[in-house]
Amino acid sequence: MIELLERVADEDPDRPAVVTHAVSRSYRDVVDDAWRVAAALTRAGVTRLAVVDHEAPVIVPLLAGASVAGVEVTQYPPAEPDEIGRLLASFDHDVLVTDRDDLAGLGARIVRTSEMLDGDVPCRRPPVADVRPHLVLTTGTTGAPRGVRHDWTRLAGGASHVSTGEGQRWLLAYGLHQFAGLQVLLHVFAAGATLVAPAPRRPAEGLEAMRRLGVTHASATPTYWRFVVAELRADGGPVPPLQQVTLGGEAIPGPLLGVLRETFAGAAVSQVYAASEFGSTGSVRDGRPGLSVDVLDRGEQAPVDLRVVDGELWVRSRTGMLGYHGEPPVDADGWRPTGDLVEVVGDRVLFRGRSSDVINVGGVKVHPLPVEERVAAVPGVDLARVHGRPNAMTGAIVALEVVPTPGADLDALKLALRAACADLPSAARPRSIRFVETLDTLGGKIVRRQTQ
Protein backbone atom coordinates (compact mmCIF):
# COMPACT_ATOMS: atom_id res chain seq x y z
CA MET A 1 0.00 0.00 0.00
CA ILE A 2 2.93 2.35 0.63
CA GLU A 3 3.62 2.43 -3.11
CA LEU A 4 0.12 3.74 -3.86
CA LEU A 5 0.45 6.46 -1.24
CA GLU A 6 3.96 7.54 -2.25
CA ARG A 7 3.03 7.80 -5.92
CA VAL A 8 0.49 10.51 -5.09
CA ALA A 9 2.62 12.11 -2.36
CA ASP A 10 5.48 12.59 -4.83
CA GLU A 11 3.18 14.24 -7.40
CA ASP A 12 0.92 16.28 -5.11
CA PRO A 13 2.03 16.06 -1.45
CA ASP A 14 -0.73 18.34 -0.12
CA ARG A 15 -3.62 16.44 -1.72
CA PRO A 16 -6.03 15.28 1.04
CA ALA A 17 -5.76 11.54 1.64
CA VAL A 18 -8.00 11.09 4.71
CA VAL A 19 -10.63 13.59 5.86
CA THR A 20 -12.90 13.51 8.91
CA HIS A 21 -15.10 16.14 10.50
CA ALA A 22 -12.15 17.00 12.79
CA VAL A 23 -8.95 16.58 10.73
CA SER A 24 -7.54 16.39 7.22
CA ARG A 25 -4.36 14.41 6.51
CA SER A 26 -2.49 14.86 3.26
CA TYR A 27 -0.85 12.08 1.28
CA ARG A 28 2.55 13.32 2.53
CA ASP A 29 1.31 13.28 6.14
CA VAL A 30 0.12 9.68 5.78
CA VAL A 31 3.35 8.54 4.09
CA ASP A 32 5.50 10.14 6.80
CA ASP A 33 3.41 8.52 9.55
CA ALA A 34 3.61 5.15 7.77
CA TRP A 35 7.41 5.26 7.79
CA ARG A 36 7.38 6.20 11.49
CA VAL A 37 5.23 3.14 12.16
CA ALA A 38 7.46 0.88 10.05
CA ALA A 39 10.59 2.04 11.90
CA ALA A 40 8.95 1.59 15.32
CA LEU A 41 7.74 -1.93 14.53
CA THR A 42 11.12 -2.91 13.08
CA ARG A 43 12.94 -1.66 16.22
CA ALA A 44 10.52 -3.54 18.47
CA GLY A 45 10.80 -6.79 16.53
CA VAL A 46 7.02 -7.15 16.40
CA THR A 47 5.72 -9.64 13.81
CA ARG A 48 1.99 -9.74 14.60
CA LEU A 49 -0.36 -7.34 16.35
CA ALA A 50 -4.01 -6.47 16.89
CA VAL A 51 -5.55 -2.99 16.78
CA VAL A 52 -8.67 -1.78 18.59
CA ASP A 53 -10.64 1.45 18.26
CA HIS A 54 -8.53 3.59 15.98
CA GLU A 55 -10.18 5.63 13.27
CA ALA A 56 -8.94 6.17 9.72
CA PRO A 57 -6.36 8.96 10.27
CA VAL A 58 -4.47 6.58 12.56
CA ILE A 59 -5.27 3.13 11.17
CA VAL A 60 -4.36 4.01 7.56
CA PRO A 61 -0.68 4.85 8.29
CA LEU A 62 -0.57 1.97 10.76
CA LEU A 63 -1.66 -0.47 8.05
CA ALA A 64 0.73 1.03 5.50
CA GLY A 65 3.67 1.02 7.92
CA ALA A 66 2.99 -2.51 9.09
CA SER A 67 2.86 -3.72 5.48
CA VAL A 68 6.30 -2.16 4.86
CA ALA A 69 7.72 -3.95 7.89
CA GLY A 70 6.05 -7.27 7.04
CA VAL A 71 4.01 -7.17 10.25
CA GLU A 72 0.64 -8.91 10.21
CA VAL A 73 -2.06 -6.56 11.53
CA THR A 74 -5.57 -7.55 12.56
CA GLN A 75 -8.03 -4.80 13.30
CA TYR A 76 -10.64 -5.90 15.82
CA PRO A 77 -14.17 -4.46 15.71
CA PRO A 78 -15.12 -2.12 18.57
CA ALA A 79 -16.19 -4.38 21.41
CA GLU A 80 -16.32 -4.77 25.18
CA PRO A 81 -13.21 -6.02 27.04
CA ASP A 82 -14.56 -9.58 27.43
CA GLU A 83 -15.00 -9.91 23.65
CA ILE A 84 -11.57 -8.39 22.98
CA GLY A 85 -10.10 -10.93 25.37
CA ARG A 86 -11.76 -13.78 23.49
CA LEU A 87 -10.41 -12.44 20.17
CA LEU A 88 -6.89 -12.14 21.58
CA ALA A 89 -7.04 -15.77 22.69
CA SER A 90 -8.61 -16.99 19.44
CA PHE A 91 -6.02 -15.33 17.20
CA ASP A 92 -2.93 -15.69 19.42
CA HIS A 93 -2.20 -11.97 19.68
CA ASP A 94 0.14 -10.80 22.43
CA VAL A 95 0.55 -7.19 21.19
CA LEU A 96 -2.45 -4.85 21.19
CA VAL A 97 -2.38 -1.32 19.78
CA THR A 98 -5.04 0.77 21.53
CA ASP A 99 -5.52 3.97 23.48
CA ARG A 100 -8.36 2.46 25.50
CA ASP A 101 -7.70 2.19 29.24
CA ASP A 102 -10.24 -0.60 29.79
CA LEU A 103 -8.23 -3.20 27.85
CA ALA A 104 -5.29 -3.52 30.24
CA GLY A 105 -4.97 -6.85 32.00
CA LEU A 106 -6.11 -9.00 29.05
CA GLY A 107 -2.72 -10.68 28.70
CA ALA A 108 -1.43 -8.62 25.79
CA ARG A 109 1.24 -5.93 25.75
CA ILE A 110 -0.49 -2.58 25.23
CA VAL A 111 1.12 -0.23 22.71
CA ARG A 112 -0.10 3.38 22.59
CA THR A 113 -0.41 5.22 19.30
CA SER A 114 2.16 7.78 20.47
CA GLU A 115 4.78 5.04 20.69
CA MET A 116 4.64 4.63 16.91
CA LEU A 117 3.65 8.03 15.55
CA ASP A 118 5.71 10.43 17.67
CA GLY A 119 9.19 11.51 16.64
CA ASP A 120 10.92 12.37 13.41
CA VAL A 121 10.47 10.63 10.10
CA PRO A 122 13.38 8.14 9.91
CA CYS A 123 16.21 9.29 7.64
CA ARG A 124 17.19 5.67 7.00
CA ARG A 125 14.05 3.84 6.09
CA PRO A 126 13.70 0.14 6.88
CA PRO A 127 13.67 -2.16 3.84
CA VAL A 128 10.28 -3.10 2.43
CA ALA A 129 9.44 -6.68 3.39
CA ASP A 130 9.13 -9.34 0.70
CA VAL A 131 6.14 -10.92 2.46
CA ARG A 132 3.45 -8.51 3.63
CA PRO A 133 0.73 -10.42 5.49
CA HIS A 134 -2.62 -9.11 6.66
CA LEU A 135 -5.37 -10.82 8.65
CA VAL A 136 -9.02 -9.82 8.14
CA LEU A 137 -11.77 -11.02 10.45
CA THR A 138 -15.10 -12.11 9.03
CA THR A 139 -18.07 -10.16 10.40
CA GLY A 140 -19.39 -13.08 12.41
CA THR A 141 -22.95 -12.74 11.10
CA THR A 142 -23.13 -16.55 10.82
CA GLY A 143 -21.10 -17.44 13.92
CA ALA A 144 -17.74 -16.70 15.56
CA PRO A 145 -15.40 -14.53 13.43
CA ARG A 146 -12.71 -16.33 11.46
CA GLY A 147 -9.33 -14.90 10.53
CA VAL A 148 -8.78 -14.68 6.76
CA ARG A 149 -5.10 -14.52 5.75
CA HIS A 150 -4.21 -12.14 2.91
CA ASP A 151 -1.10 -10.59 1.41
CA TRP A 152 -0.90 -6.85 0.70
CA THR A 153 0.80 -7.38 -2.64
CA ARG A 154 -2.12 -9.47 -3.86
CA LEU A 155 -4.67 -7.09 -2.34
CA ALA A 156 -3.10 -4.04 -3.97
CA GLY A 157 -2.81 -5.91 -7.27
CA GLY A 158 -6.58 -6.08 -7.40
CA ALA A 159 -6.66 -2.28 -7.64
CA SER A 160 -4.24 -2.10 -10.58
CA HIS A 161 -7.09 -1.43 -13.03
CA VAL A 162 -8.44 1.61 -11.15
CA SER A 163 -8.59 4.83 -13.16
CA THR A 164 -7.28 8.15 -11.89
CA GLY A 165 -9.81 9.80 -9.61
CA GLU A 166 -8.31 13.09 -8.46
CA GLY A 167 -11.07 15.16 -6.93
CA GLN A 168 -13.20 12.16 -6.02
CA ARG A 169 -14.20 11.93 -2.37
CA TRP A 170 -15.18 8.43 -1.26
CA LEU A 171 -17.24 7.84 1.86
CA LEU A 172 -15.92 5.14 4.19
CA ALA A 173 -19.14 3.47 5.34
CA TYR A 174 -17.44 0.18 6.27
CA GLY A 175 -14.99 -0.43 9.07
CA LEU A 176 -11.39 -0.91 8.00
CA HIS A 177 -11.51 -4.20 9.91
CA GLN A 178 -13.87 -5.41 7.16
CA PHE A 179 -12.68 -6.63 3.77
CA ALA A 180 -15.10 -4.22 2.07
CA GLY A 181 -13.46 -1.34 3.93
CA LEU A 182 -10.04 -2.42 2.68
CA GLN A 183 -11.39 -2.59 -0.86
CA VAL A 184 -12.59 1.01 -0.63
CA LEU A 185 -9.28 2.06 0.93
CA LEU A 186 -7.18 0.51 -1.83
CA HIS A 187 -9.46 1.82 -4.58
CA VAL A 188 -9.23 5.36 -3.19
CA PHE A 189 -5.44 5.38 -2.97
CA ALA A 190 -4.99 3.67 -6.33
CA ALA A 191 -7.15 6.43 -7.83
CA GLY A 192 -5.36 9.19 -5.92
CA ALA A 193 -8.72 10.19 -4.44
CA THR A 194 -9.71 11.25 -0.91
CA LEU A 195 -11.15 8.99 1.81
CA VAL A 196 -13.90 10.66 3.86
CA ALA A 197 -14.14 8.76 7.13
CA PRO A 198 -16.79 9.98 9.59
CA ALA A 199 -16.82 8.55 13.09
CA PRO A 200 -18.89 6.72 14.06
CA ARG A 201 -19.74 5.09 10.74
CA ARG A 202 -23.51 5.06 11.25
CA PRO A 203 -25.73 6.12 8.34
CA ALA A 204 -26.74 9.39 10.05
CA GLU A 205 -23.08 10.43 10.32
CA GLY A 206 -22.48 9.19 6.78
CA LEU A 207 -25.29 11.37 5.44
CA GLU A 208 -23.90 14.37 7.32
CA ALA A 209 -20.46 13.69 5.83
CA MET A 210 -21.98 13.47 2.34
CA ARG A 211 -23.48 16.90 2.85
CA ARG A 212 -20.69 18.70 4.70
CA LEU A 213 -17.49 17.07 3.42
CA GLY A 214 -18.20 17.00 -0.29
CA VAL A 215 -18.58 13.24 -0.77
CA THR A 216 -18.91 12.36 -4.46
CA HIS A 217 -18.74 8.54 -4.32
CA ALA A 218 -20.14 6.18 -1.69
CA SER A 219 -20.00 2.39 -1.30
CA ALA A 220 -22.05 0.67 1.40
CA THR A 221 -24.26 -2.31 2.17
CA PRO A 222 -27.91 -2.33 1.03
CA THR A 223 -28.86 -2.08 4.72
CA TYR A 224 -26.77 1.09 5.09
CA TRP A 225 -28.40 2.63 2.02
CA ARG A 226 -31.88 1.79 3.38
CA PHE A 227 -30.99 3.71 6.56
CA VAL A 228 -29.65 6.66 4.54
CA VAL A 229 -32.88 6.88 2.52
CA ALA A 230 -34.90 6.69 5.74
CA GLU A 231 -32.78 9.52 7.23
CA LEU A 232 -33.40 11.64 4.13
CA ARG A 233 -37.15 11.08 4.44
CA ALA A 234 -37.10 11.93 8.12
CA ASP A 235 -35.01 15.12 8.12
CA GLY A 236 -36.20 16.60 4.82
CA GLY A 237 -32.74 18.04 4.17
CA PRO A 238 -30.94 18.34 0.84
CA VAL A 239 -30.05 15.20 -1.11
CA PRO A 240 -26.26 14.98 -1.53
CA PRO A 241 -25.22 15.37 -5.20
CA LEU A 242 -23.45 12.00 -5.43
CA GLN A 243 -21.83 10.90 -8.66
CA GLN A 244 -21.57 7.20 -7.73
CA VAL A 245 -23.64 4.91 -5.50
CA THR A 246 -22.23 1.40 -4.96
CA LEU A 247 -23.86 -1.49 -3.09
CA GLY A 248 -22.29 -4.72 -1.85
CA GLY A 249 -21.81 -7.01 1.11
CA GLU A 250 -25.24 -8.68 1.11
CA ALA A 251 -28.07 -9.58 -1.23
CA ILE A 252 -29.40 -6.50 -3.02
CA PRO A 253 -33.19 -6.19 -3.37
CA GLY A 254 -34.23 -5.10 -6.86
CA PRO A 255 -36.64 -2.41 -5.59
CA LEU A 256 -33.82 -0.76 -3.63
CA LEU A 257 -31.90 -0.13 -6.86
CA GLY A 258 -34.88 1.81 -8.18
CA VAL A 259 -35.22 3.80 -4.95
CA LEU A 260 -31.55 4.80 -5.08
CA ARG A 261 -31.71 5.79 -8.74
CA GLU A 262 -34.73 7.97 -7.96
CA THR A 263 -33.22 9.46 -4.80
CA PHE A 264 -29.76 10.18 -6.21
CA ALA A 265 -30.84 11.11 -9.71
CA GLY A 266 -27.41 12.26 -10.87
CA ALA A 267 -25.51 9.19 -9.66
CA ALA A 268 -24.49 6.01 -11.41
CA VAL A 269 -25.65 2.99 -9.40
CA SER A 270 -23.53 -0.17 -9.40
CA GLN A 271 -23.27 -3.44 -7.49
CA VAL A 272 -20.18 -5.35 -6.37
CA TYR A 273 -19.95 -8.97 -5.31
CA ALA A 274 -17.03 -9.81 -3.05
CA ALA A 275 -16.11 -11.56 0.19
CA SER A 276 -13.21 -11.70 2.63
CA GLU A 277 -12.26 -15.13 1.33
CA PHE A 278 -12.25 -14.74 -2.45
CA GLY A 279 -11.98 -11.01 -3.10
CA SER A 280 -14.00 -9.25 -5.78
CA THR A 281 -15.57 -10.65 -8.94
CA GLY A 282 -16.01 -7.15 -10.38
CA SER A 283 -18.97 -4.80 -10.57
CA VAL A 284 -22.33 -4.64 -12.35
CA ARG A 285 -23.42 -1.26 -13.69
CA ASP A 286 -26.53 -2.06 -15.73
CA GLY A 287 -28.96 -1.22 -12.93
CA ARG A 288 -30.48 -4.71 -12.84
CA PRO A 289 -30.53 -6.98 -9.77
CA GLY A 290 -27.98 -9.77 -9.49
CA LEU A 291 -25.04 -10.71 -11.71
CA SER A 292 -24.84 -11.49 -15.40
CA VAL A 293 -24.62 -15.22 -16.17
CA ASP A 294 -21.32 -14.36 -17.87
CA VAL A 295 -19.66 -14.66 -14.45
CA LEU A 296 -20.34 -18.41 -14.45
CA ASP A 297 -17.82 -20.95 -15.71
CA ARG A 298 -15.26 -18.47 -17.00
CA GLY A 299 -12.72 -21.23 -17.46
CA GLU A 300 -9.73 -22.86 -15.79
CA GLN A 301 -7.44 -19.84 -16.12
CA ALA A 302 -9.85 -17.18 -14.83
CA PRO A 303 -8.60 -15.36 -11.69
CA VAL A 304 -12.09 -15.77 -10.17
CA ASP A 305 -14.61 -18.30 -11.43
CA LEU A 306 -18.16 -18.95 -10.20
CA ARG A 307 -20.66 -21.76 -10.59
CA VAL A 308 -24.01 -22.75 -9.09
CA VAL A 309 -24.22 -26.03 -7.19
CA ASP A 310 -27.62 -27.08 -5.81
CA GLY A 311 -28.80 -23.48 -5.62
CA GLU A 312 -25.63 -22.20 -3.91
CA LEU A 313 -22.90 -20.08 -5.46
CA TRP A 314 -19.43 -21.69 -5.41
CA VAL A 315 -16.16 -19.87 -6.11
CA ARG A 316 -12.64 -20.64 -7.23
CA SER A 317 -10.26 -17.71 -6.71
CA ARG A 318 -6.57 -17.28 -7.41
CA THR A 319 -6.60 -13.71 -6.11
CA GLY A 320 -8.33 -14.26 -2.77
CA MET A 321 -7.21 -15.43 0.62
CA LEU A 322 -4.18 -17.57 1.41
CA GLY A 323 -6.15 -19.49 4.03
CA TYR A 324 -7.74 -19.21 7.46
CA HIS A 325 -5.80 -18.49 10.63
CA GLY A 326 -4.67 -21.71 12.24
CA GLU A 327 -5.56 -23.83 9.22
CA PRO A 328 -3.58 -25.16 6.23
CA PRO A 329 -3.29 -22.99 3.08
CA VAL A 330 -6.21 -23.21 0.68
CA ASP A 331 -5.97 -24.74 -2.76
CA ALA A 332 -6.16 -21.86 -5.25
CA ASP A 333 -7.55 -24.28 -7.83
CA GLY A 334 -10.20 -25.66 -5.50
CA TRP A 335 -13.88 -24.78 -5.40
CA ARG A 336 -15.50 -23.50 -2.18
CA PRO A 337 -19.13 -22.73 -1.28
CA THR A 338 -19.90 -19.06 -0.63
CA GLY A 339 -23.01 -19.57 1.48
CA ASP A 340 -25.00 -17.40 -0.95
CA LEU A 341 -28.19 -18.92 -2.28
CA VAL A 342 -28.90 -17.99 -5.90
CA GLU A 343 -31.25 -18.71 -8.77
CA VAL A 344 -30.48 -18.39 -12.47
CA VAL A 345 -33.35 -16.53 -14.12
CA GLY A 346 -32.83 -15.81 -17.80
CA ASP A 347 -29.51 -14.02 -18.18
CA ARG A 348 -29.14 -13.16 -14.47
CA VAL A 349 -27.86 -14.83 -11.33
CA LEU A 350 -30.25 -13.56 -8.65
CA PHE A 351 -29.40 -13.70 -4.95
CA ARG A 352 -31.97 -15.22 -2.60
CA GLY A 353 -30.10 -14.78 0.69
CA ARG A 354 -27.60 -16.64 2.85
CA SER A 355 -27.91 -20.36 3.55
CA SER A 356 -27.52 -19.56 7.26
CA ASP A 357 -30.57 -17.27 7.10
CA VAL A 358 -33.03 -19.92 5.90
CA ILE A 359 -35.94 -20.43 8.31
CA ASN A 360 -37.11 -24.03 8.72
CA VAL A 361 -40.84 -23.83 9.41
CA GLY A 362 -42.07 -27.36 10.05
CA GLY A 363 -39.75 -28.73 7.37
CA VAL A 364 -40.52 -25.95 4.86
CA LYS A 365 -37.54 -23.75 4.02
CA VAL A 366 -38.36 -20.04 3.96
CA HIS A 367 -35.92 -17.48 2.59
CA PRO A 368 -36.23 -14.14 4.46
CA LEU A 369 -35.19 -11.82 1.62
CA PRO A 370 -38.24 -12.24 -0.69
CA VAL A 371 -40.55 -11.67 2.29
CA GLU A 372 -38.53 -8.60 3.27
CA GLU A 373 -38.76 -7.18 -0.25
CA ARG A 374 -42.53 -7.54 -0.21
CA VAL A 375 -42.84 -5.91 3.21
CA ALA A 376 -40.48 -3.05 2.31
CA ALA A 377 -42.79 -2.09 -0.60
CA VAL A 378 -45.68 -1.35 1.78
CA PRO A 379 -46.19 2.42 2.25
CA GLY A 380 -45.28 3.42 5.79
CA VAL A 381 -42.31 1.00 6.07
CA ASP A 382 -38.86 2.57 6.33
CA LEU A 383 -36.92 -0.60 7.20
CA ALA A 384 -37.76 -4.26 7.77
CA ARG A 385 -36.11 -7.42 9.03
CA VAL A 386 -37.43 -10.95 8.57
CA HIS A 387 -35.95 -13.66 10.76
CA GLY A 388 -36.75 -16.94 12.42
CA ARG A 389 -38.06 -17.31 15.96
CA PRO A 390 -38.25 -20.63 17.82
CA ASN A 391 -41.66 -22.29 18.05
CA ALA A 392 -42.60 -25.43 19.96
CA MET A 393 -44.91 -26.73 17.24
CA THR A 394 -43.03 -26.01 14.00
CA GLY A 395 -39.46 -25.50 15.21
CA ALA A 396 -39.55 -21.90 13.97
CA ILE A 397 -41.92 -19.25 12.71
CA VAL A 398 -41.31 -16.24 10.49
CA ALA A 399 -40.98 -13.06 12.56
CA LEU A 400 -41.01 -9.51 11.25
CA GLU A 401 -39.54 -6.32 12.69
CA VAL A 402 -40.50 -3.01 11.05
CA VAL A 403 -39.20 0.52 11.47
CA PRO A 404 -42.28 2.58 10.51
CA THR A 405 -42.21 5.91 8.72
CA PRO A 406 -42.60 8.71 11.32
CA GLY A 407 -46.26 9.46 11.85
CA ALA A 408 -47.51 6.17 10.38
CA ASP A 409 -50.77 4.71 11.78
CA LEU A 410 -49.41 1.49 13.31
CA ASP A 411 -52.74 -0.34 13.46
CA ALA A 412 -53.43 0.38 9.79
CA LEU A 413 -49.83 -0.48 8.87
CA LYS A 414 -50.06 -3.87 10.59
CA LEU A 415 -53.21 -4.67 8.60
CA ALA A 416 -51.47 -3.59 5.39
CA LEU A 417 -48.47 -5.79 6.17
CA ARG A 418 -50.65 -8.83 6.74
CA ALA A 419 -52.54 -8.11 3.51
CA ALA A 420 -49.27 -7.79 1.55
CA CYS A 421 -48.16 -11.23 2.74
CA ALA A 422 -51.57 -12.94 2.52
CA ASP A 423 -50.85 -14.74 -0.73
CA LEU A 424 -47.49 -16.12 0.39
CA PRO A 425 -47.25 -19.81 1.26
CA SER A 426 -48.51 -20.38 4.77
CA ALA A 427 -45.04 -21.10 6.19
CA ALA A 428 -43.66 -17.81 4.80
CA ARG A 429 -46.29 -15.50 6.29
CA PRO A 430 -45.01 -13.50 9.29
CA ARG A 431 -46.68 -14.80 12.45
CA SER A 432 -45.15 -12.06 14.61
CA ILE A 433 -45.03 -8.37 13.63
CA ARG A 434 -43.19 -5.97 15.89
CA PHE A 435 -42.61 -2.24 15.40
CA VAL A 436 -39.17 -1.02 16.48
CA GLU A 437 -37.28 2.28 16.43
CA THR A 438 -34.24 0.83 14.67
CA LEU A 439 -32.76 -2.47 13.49
CA ASP A 440 -29.64 -4.04 14.92
CA THR A 441 -26.86 -4.58 12.40
CA LEU A 442 -23.48 -6.29 12.39
CA GLY A 443 -20.82 -5.07 10.00
CA GLY A 444 -23.39 -2.85 8.31
CA LYS A 445 -25.64 -5.82 7.54
CA ILE A 446 -28.99 -6.91 8.89
CA VAL A 447 -28.64 -10.08 10.98
CA ARG A 448 -31.35 -12.50 9.88
CA ARG A 449 -30.26 -15.67 11.64
CA GLN A 450 -32.75 -17.18 14.05
CA THR A 451 -33.15 -15.47 17.41
CA GLN A 452 -33.59 -17.34 20.67
Buried (B, 14 or more C-beta within 10 A) or exposed (E): BBBBBBBBBEEBEEBBBBBBEEEBBBBBBBBBBBBBBBBBBBEBEBEBBBBBBBBBBBBBBBBBBBBBBBBBBBBBBEBEBEEBBBBBEBBEBEBBBBBBEEBEEBEBEBBEBEEBBEEEEBEEEBEEBEEBBBBBBBBEBBEEBBBBBBBBBBBBBBBEEBEEBEEBBBBBBBBBBBBBBBBBBBBBBBBBBBBBBBBEBBBBBBBBBBBEBBBBBBBBBBBBBBBBBBBBEEEEEEBBBBBBBBBBBBBBBEEBBEBBBEBBEEBBBBBBBBBBBBBBBBBBEEBBBBBEBEBBEBEEEBBBBBBBEEEBBBBBBBBBBBBBBEEEEBEEEEEBEBBBBBEBEEEBBBBBBBBEBBBBBEEEEBBBBBBBBBBBEBEBBBBBBBBBBEBEEBBBBBBBBBBBBEEBEEEEBBEBBEEBBEEBEEBBBBBEBEBEEEBEBEBBBBBBBBEE
